[in-house]
């Protein structure tokens, strides 16, 4: 008996945290609900099906539910900011203009996901989660960004068709977009790429430059109550929805680019952009 007790005392404690605790902390559900997810085979750890009672290292292990990564690393934060005009989307500015980082908590350090130019307003995600930032910004994941635009003049059917089917810019043709006229001089535009100043350049190309441009939605996330210059933390459900949107849209940008060419159009140049 003494030897058995000595062996137990000498055994190292189990490493890591229980998987259901980690999932619950990430906002997936209660521990009991997370147990059910594991039991149903919907959870993987580093690509391998999870088992009941499994322990994980949140700092290094990749946990996913239904193939969608779950952000479980400690210290991750997610902010939704309503950027006002006259603020730059950089960490610092030589001209000492206000930056988006001046509008959110200084610690922990975060960075903006994508960019909105100086005069553009609207929703911007800031986070220290590099994986989510990549998924939201990279066109291969096809996460939708919606804008409300006040334009010069009233776009006719031809201009609207060009915006929907694709516009040739100096860095290549744009993918197809969802465009709806909400007033004679106002459009609602949804794009899936994220090139630099893309919406403004598209509108300039069809002869109706933007007078005011506001991003109103990123993937499934919107917030009409968030005042300009204000921020709030994203909920666990919203973060999960953004990850899910990036998984559903993976490869969508390439499909849209191929579908965007009008019948009989000349071959398009490939272009870069962000």
N, C-alpha and C positions, 0 to 999 in steps of 0.2 A: 504493500500500500504506500509506504514511504517513497519507494522508488518511482511508482506511478505518479505520485504528487510532485516529485522532483522533476520528472520529465515534463509534466504539464506546466510547471512554473518556468522551465527553461525554454518552452516553445515560444517563438516570436508571436506577437499579436497579429491578427489578420491585417493585411495591408489594404489601404484604400477605404472608401466609403461604400455602404450598401447602395446598390444601383437604384432601388426604388426611392431612397432618400434623396439622391442626386436628382432624379427625374422630378420628384415632387418640388424640390427647391427651384427647379427651372420653370415651374409653372405648368407642367404637363398634366397634373391632377393630384388627387390625394395619394398617399402611399398605397392604399388598398387598390385604387384605380391603376396605379403604376404596376403593382404586382400582377394585375389582370393583363396589362399590356405585355409584360414579360411572358406570362404563361401562354398567351395567345400567339407568341412567336413574332410580334411586331417590333421588337426592340433588338438592335444589334450593337455590339461593342467592337470597334475596329473591324467591322465587316462580318463578324461572326455572331450567330444567334445567341442572345443572352439567356442565362438560366437563372432560376429562382435562387435568391441568396447571394448572387454574384457581387463582388466588390470591384470598384473601378477607381482609377486615379483621375479626377476631373481635370487636372492640369495637362494630362497627356493623352488620355483615351478619347477616341471619337465615338460618341454615343449618338444613335439615330433611331427615330421612330418612323416606321413605314418608309425607310430610306431617306428621310429628311433629317439632317444633322440637328442636334439639340445643343444649344450653347450652355455648357455645364461648367466651364472654367471659372474659378473664383475671380471676383473683381471686375467682371464685365459690366459695362453700363451702356445704355441706349437712350439717346435723347431725340425727341422730335422738336425741331425749331421752326417757327414761322419767320423766315428771313425777310426783313424789310428791305426796300430799295436803299441804296447808298451804303451797303455793308459788303465787304469783300469776303469771298470764300477761301481764305488762306489762313495759315497759322500766324503770319505776321505780314505787315505791309510797310514798305519803305516810306510811303507817303503818310504814314501814321493815321490812315483811315481805320475806322472800326472794322473789326473782323468778326466772323461768326463765333470764334472762340471767346470773344469778349462778352458774349450773350449767354454763355452756359457756364456751369461751375468749372473752376480752374483745375480741380483735381477730382477724380483721376484724369490724366491727360487723354483727350479724345481727338478725333480727326473727322472731317466731313466726308460723307460718302458722295462722291461726285461733286459737281460744282454748279452754282448758280451765279451768273455774272453780276456785276455791280448794280445794274438797274433792274435785274429780275427779282421778283418777290416769291414767297411761298415756302413750301415744306422742304425741309432738309433733314436727313438723319445724320447724327453725329454719334460715334461709338469708338470704343477701343477693341472691338471684335473684328479682326482683320478678315476672317472668313466671310462674315456677313457682308462686309464692305465690298469684297471682291465680287460676291454673288450679285449684289444690287447694282454695281457699277459696270460690270463686264457685259457687253452686248450679247454674248453667247447664252446668257441666262434669260434674256428677253423679258426682264421685269418692266411692267408698264409704268410710264410716268405721264400724268395727265396735266394739261395746262389750260388755263382760261386766258384768252388773248384778245386785247382790243387792237384792231388793225386800222391802217389807213385805207379809206375807201371801203367798198363793198365787194368782196370776192364773188365773181360769177361762177357758173357751173364749170367752166374750163379750169379755172384756178383751183377750185375745190377738188376736181378730179385729179389734177396733177399732184396736189398734196397727198391725196389718198393713195395714189398708185406709186408715187416715188418721184423725187425731184433730183436732178443732177446738180451736185455741188462740186466745189473744187477738189474735194477729197472722195468723190465717188457718189453713186446714186444712194439715196435714202431708201430704207425699207418702207413697205406700205404702212400707212398711219390711219388711225380712226379720226375723222374730221367731221364735226357737226357745227352748222351755223346756228348760234343761239340768239343772234340779233343781227341787223344789217351790217354792223361793223365789229362783230364779236364772234369768235370761234372757240370751240372746245376741241383740243387736239390731244391725242394719245399716241406716244411714240414708245418704241421698245429698244432704242439703241443707246443714246447718251453721248453723241458726239459734241464737241465743243460748240456752244451757241447754235445747236442744231435747229431748233424751232425758229429762232430769229432768221437764220440763213435760209431756211425753207420759204418763209414768208417773203423775204426780200427777193428770192428767186422767182416768185410768181407775181411780183409787183405790188404786194400789200404788206409793207414793213410793219412790225409790231410797234404800237405806241405804248402798250403796257402788257407785261407778261407775268403771269402768276402760276406757279406750280401748285396744284390743288390735291394731288394724290400721288403716292409712291406705292406701287403694287396694290395691296388691299388696304393701305393705311391712309386715312384722310382725317381732317379735324377742322370743321368750319368754325368752331368756337375758340380756337387758339389765336390770340391776337398777334398782330405783327410785333416782332421783337421778343416774344415770349416763347418759352420752351416747356416741355413736360417730359417725364420719363415714359418710354414705351412700356406697355404692359407685357408680361410674359406671353400672353396670347397673341399680341401684335408681332412680337419678335418671331414667334413660331410661324405666324402667317407669312411673314416676309421670307423666312427660310423656305416655307412650302411653295411660295410663289416663284422663288428662284429655281426650285427643283422642277416645277411644272413647266417653266418657260425655257429650260435648258435646251439649246438648239433651235428655239423658236425664231431668234433673230436671223439665223441663216435661212430658214424656210421662208420667212417673210421677204428677205432680200431677193430670193429667187422668184417669188411670186409677184414682186413689185414691178417687173419689167412689162411695159405695155406691149401688146401684140404687135410684131413688126418692128420693134425698137432695135436700134443698133446695139451691139454688145456693150455692156457697161464696164467702166473701169472699176477696179477694186480700189477701195479707199481706206484710209486709217481713220483716226478720230477716237474720241473717248465717249 
